[in-house]
Amino acid sequence: MKNGLILVLCLFLTLVSYGQSRSISGVVTDQETGVPIPGANVTVQNTTRGVVTDFDGNYSIEVSEGEVLVFSYIGYKEQQAVVGTDAVVNIELSVSASELEEVVVVGYGTQKKENLTGSVNQIKTAEIEGKATTSLTNALQGVSPGLTVISRPGNVGSDLGSINVRGRGNLGSSSPLFVVDGIPVSAADFQRINPSDVASISVLKDAAASAIYGSRAAYGVLLVTTKKGKDGKAAISYNTYFGVQAPTYLPNKLGSFDYATLINEANINAGKSPIYSPEEMAIIKNGSQPDLYPDNDWYDLVYRNSAPMTEHNISISGGGDTRYFVVEHFLTKVL
């Protein structure tokens, strides 16, 4: 009988000890960088009890041994921890890449794709990086539905391309509005952005964009976010490509004697006198006076059959309290 009472008393004390609340504290940090995460949620599973981490990622909560703590934050994977005998529970949250990919830049902020009511297309960086193009505009060719890129490669100096999102207009320009890191820029400035410096591009195609940017957004908006430094050790990125360029078509020109012959025939047919006399025609044919009557194939003298070209991009990023992102571009062409 006495042994039975002792057993019941021990069991009662164990249950009381198990259900007794005590304070648990710790720090919630980023698994990759080790930086504290302020505003992370720390809740007790299946209850309404919970706290939020402070600016330095610290938390403190009253729990009982055996309960489960749930740690969560936007853009990070949820993590759980069973309360044991430890008074300090530190948690490292890992980034949820799938959730980050669903975030789209829309005007003044970001929204999840499933919450969007307007027509917005997001262009991933991987779709434009590594393309051997003359501009960011040409790199967008065929990567987003409803975005038309017109490029005229033969127009030297004006071969950077143009973008059309919402059709052509009769009054003024039908070019979309370009906004880079929150600042409106011209089409020429947008064209000269290196694709390797771009973090994301969102294309606003419907009339809802006018509510934010006004009449300038009548033909759509392209929102560009460039890469920035991240907390952590210095990271060096190097990207390069090598290519060969060649003319697809060069016109065949007549020689100077054939040209002079046709010019004389045209004047005779028009009832005029020939421009070149028989003596001049003889000089042109035998090439005895090349300074006065040259016979040069300038295309053959100036252009090569093929010309190599290389581009090098190197960037350094990182930081702590002060973040940095430094990039340098080298483009080499042999004409």
C-alpha positions in Angstrom: 0.0 0.0 0.0 2.8 2.3 1.0 4.7 1.6 -2.3 1.5 2.4 -4.3 1.1 5.8 -2.7 4.8 6.7 -3.4 4.3 5.7 -7.1 1.2 7.9 -7.4 2.9 10.8 -5.7 5.9 10.5 -8.1 3.6 10.4 -11.1 1.7 13.4 -9.9 4.9 15.4 -9.4 6.1 14.4 -12.9 2.9 15.6 -14.5 3.1 18.9 -12.6 6.7 19.4 -13.7 5.9 18.6 -17.3 3.0 21.1 -17.5 4.8 23.9 -15.8 5.5 26.9 -18.0 9.0 28.4 -18.3 10.7 31.1 -20.4 12.5 30.1 -23.6 14.6 32.6 -25.4 16.9 32.6 -28.5 17.8 34.3 -31.8 16.4 33.8 -35.2 18.9 34.3 -38.0 19.3 33.8 -41.8 21.0 30.4 -42.4 23.0 31.6 -45.4 24.3 34.9 -44.0 23.9 34.6 -40.2 22.1 38.0 -40.1 19.4 38.3 -37.5 15.8 38.4 -38.8 13.6 41.0 -37.2 9.8 40.6 -37.3 9.9 36.7 -37.5 6.9 34.9 -36.0 7.4 32.5 -33.1 4.2 30.7 -32.1 3.3 27.7 -30.1 1.8 25.0 -32.3 -2.0 24.6 -32.1 -2.4 27.6 -29.8 -2.9 31.4 -30.1 0.3 32.2 -28.1 3.1 33.8 -30.0 5.7 36.6 -30.1 7.7 38.5 -32.8 11.4 38.8 -32.9 12.9 42.3 -32.1 15.3 44.3 -34.3 18.2 42.0 -33.4 16.2 38.8 -34.0 15.8 38.0 -30.3 12.6 36.5 -28.8 11.4 35.2 -25.5 8.2 33.2 -24.9 6.5 31.2 -22.0 6.1 27.5 -23.0 5.9 24.1 -21.3 8.2 21.2 -21.9 7.0 19.1 -24.8 5.3 21.9 -26.7 6.3 22.7 -30.3 7.5 26.1 -31.3 6.9 27.2 -34.9 9.2 29.8 -36.5 8.2 31.5 -39.7 8.9 34.6 -41.8 8.0 35.7 -45.3 10.3 34.3 -47.9 11.7 31.6 -45.6 10.8 28.0 -44.9 8.8 27.3 -41.8 10.8 25.5 -39.0 9.7 23.7 -35.9 11.4 22.9 -32.6 10.2 20.7 -29.7 10.7 22.4 -26.3 13.1 20.3 -24.1 15.2 21.1 -21.1 17.2 23.8 -22.9 16.5 27.4 -21.9 17.9 28.8 -25.2 16.7 27.7 -28.6 18.5 29.4 -31.6 17.0 28.9 -35.0 18.4 29.4 -38.5 15.8 29.9 -41.3 16.6 29.0 -44.9 15.3 31.0 -47.9 12.3 29.6 -49.7 13.3 30.1 -53.4 9.9 29.0 -54.6 8.1 31.7 -52.6 10.6 34.4 -53.8 10.0 33.5 -57.4 6.3 34.2 -57.0 6.9 37.8 -56.0 6.4 40.4 -58.8 7.3 44.1 -58.8 4.2 46.2 -59.4 4.7 50.0 -59.3 5.4 51.1 -55.8 5.9 47.6 -54.2 5.6 43.8 -54.7 2.7 41.4 -54.8 2.3 37.6 -55.0 1.3 36.4 -58.5 -1.9 34.8 -57.2 -3.0 38.2 -55.8 -2.5 40.2 -59.0 -5.6 41.5 -60.9 -3.7 43.3 -63.7 -1.7 42.1 -66.6 1.9 41.7 -65.3 4.7 39.6 -66.8 7.9 38.9 -64.9 11.1 38.2 -66.9 13.6 36.1 -65.1 17.3 37.0 -65.1 18.3 33.6 -66.5 16.3 34.4 -69.7 18.4 37.4 -70.7 21.8 36.6 -69.2 24.5 35.2 -71.5 22.9 36.5 -74.7 25.4 38.0 -77.2 23.2 41.0 -78.0 23.9 44.7 -78.7 21.5 46.0 -76.0 19.2 45.0 -73.2 16.3 45.7 -75.6 17.4 43.1 -78.0 17.9 40.6 -75.2 14.2 40.8 -74.4 13.3 39.5 -77.9 10.8 36.6 -77.4 11.0 36.3 -73.6 7.6 37.9 -72.7 4.2 37.5 -74.4 2.8 40.7 -75.8 6.3 42.4 -75.8 7.5 43.2 -79.3 11.1 44.1 -80.1 11.9 45.7 -83.4 15.6 45.6 -84.3 17.3 46.8 -87.5 20.9 45.4 -87.4 21.9 47.0 -90.6 21.3 50.5 -89.3 24.7 51.2 -87.7 24.3 53.4 -84.6 20.6 52.8 -84.4 20.6 49.0 -84.0 19.8 48.9 -80.3 16.2 48.0 -80.9 12.8 49.5 -79.8 10.1 48.0 -77.6 6.3 48.1 -78.1 3.9 46.7 -75.5 0.4 48.1 -76.3 0.3 48.6 -80.0 1.3 51.6 -82.2 0.0 55.1 -81.6 -0.9 57.9 -84.0 0.0 60.8 -81.7 3.6 61.1 -80.3 5.7 58.2 -79.3 4.2 54.7 -78.6 7.2 53.7 -76.5 6.5 52.3 -73.0 7.7 54.0 -69.9 11.0 52.7 -68.5 11.6 52.8 -64.7 14.9 51.7 -63.3 15.2 51.3 -59.5 12.2 53.6 -59.2 13.6 56.3 -61.5 12.0 56.9 -65.0 14.7 56.8 -67.7 14.8 57.3 -71.5 14.7 54.4 -74.0 18.3 55.1 -74.8 19.4 54.7 -71.2 17.4 51.5 -70.9 19.0 50.0 -74.0 22.5 50.5 -72.6 21.9 48.7 -69.4 24.0 45.5 -69.3 21.8 42.4 -69.0 24.2 41.0 -66.4 23.4 43.9 -64.0 19.6 43.2 -64.0 18.0 41.4 -61.0 14.4 41.4 -62.4 12.1 43.0 -65.0 8.4 43.3 -64.7 6.2 44.4 -67.6 3.0 46.2 -66.8 0.7 45.9 -69.8 -2.8 47.0 -68.8 -4.4 50.4 -68.2 -4.0 49.9 -64.4 -0.4 51.1 -64.7 -1.7 54.6 -65.5 -3.1 54.8 -62.0 0.5 54.9 -60.7 2.5 56.6 -63.5 -0.2 58.7 -65.3 -0.3 59.3 -69.0 3.3 58.3 -69.4 2.2 54.7 -68.9 -0.3 54.8 -71.8 1.8 52.3 -73.8 2.9 50.1 -70.8 5.7 50.2 -68.2 8.9 48.2 -67.9 10.1 48.1 -64.3 13.8 47.2 -63.9 15.5 46.3 -60.6 19.3 46.1 -60.8 21.5 43.9 -58.7 22.6 45.2 -55.3 25.1 44.1 -52.6 24.1 41.5 -50.1 25.3 40.9 -46.5 28.1 38.5 -46.2 31.6 37.9 -47.5 32.7 39.4 -50.8 31.5 37.4 -53.8 33.2 37.7 -57.2 31.3 37.0 -60.4 32.9 36.7 -63.9 31.0 36.3 -67.1 32.4 36.3 -70.6 31.6 35.3 -74.2 33.4 35.0 -77.5 31.8 35.3 -80.9 32.4 35.9 -84.5 30.5 38.4 -86.6 30.2 38.5 -90.4 28.1 40.4 -92.9 25.1 38.5 -94.1 24.9 40.4 -97.4 27.1 42.9 -99.2 26.0 44.5 -102.5 28.0 43.7 -105.6 29.3 46.9 -107.2 30.2 47.5 -110.8 33.7 48.4 -111.8 34.6 51.9 -112.9 34.7 51.0 -116.6 31.2 49.4 -116.5 29.9 52.3 -114.5 31.2 54.9 -117.0 29.8 52.8 -119.9 26.3 52.8 -118.4 26.4 56.5 -117.5 27.3 57.3 -121.1 24.4 55.1 -122.4 22.0 56.7 -120.0 22.9 60.2 -121.2 22.7 59.2 -124.9 19.3 57.6 -124.4 18.1 60.8 -122.7 19.3 62.8 -125.7 22.4 64.2 -124.0 26.1 64.1 -124.7 28.2 61.3 -123.2 30.0 62.3 -120.0 33.2 60.3 -120.7 35.0 60.7 -124.0 36.6 57.7 -125.8 40.0 58.8 -124.6 38.8 58.9 -121.0 37.1 55.5 -121.4 40.5 54.1 -122.6 42.2 55.5 -119.5 39.6 54.1 -117.2 39.8 50.7 -118.8 43.6 50.4 -118.6 43.8 51.9 -115.1 46.7 54.1 -116.0 45.5 57.1 -113.9 44.0 55.5 -110.7 44.1 58.8 -108.8 41.9 60.5 -111.4 39.7 57.5 -112.2 39.9 55.1 -109.3 38.6 51.5 -109.5 38.3 50.4 -105.8 36.0 47.8 -104.2 35.7 49.6 -100.9 33.6 46.8 -99.3 36.4 44.4 -100.0 39.0 46.8 -98.7 37.2 47.8 -95.5 35.3 44.7 -94.4 36.7 41.3 -93.4 35.0 38.0 -94.0 34.7 37.6 -90.2 35.6 39.6 -87.2 35.9 38.3 -83.6 34.3 40.0 -80.6 34.6 39.4 -76.9 32.9 40.7 -73.8 34.0 40.4 -70.2 31.8 41.3 -67.1 33.3 41.1 -63.6 31.4 42.2 -60.4 32.2 42.2 -56.7 29.4 42.3 -54.1 29.0 41.9 -50.4 29.0 43.9 -47.2 27.7 44.2 -43.7 26.4 47.5 -42.4 27.5 49.0 -45.7 26.7 46.9 -48.8 28.4 47.2 -52.1 28.1 46.0 -55.7 30.9 47.0 -58.1 30.8 46.0 -61.7 33.1 46.5 -64.7 32.4 45.7 -68.4 34.9 45.2 -71.2 33.8 44.9 -74.8 36.3 44.2 -77.6 35.5 44.1 -81.3 37.9 43.7 -84.2 36.5 45.3 -87.3 
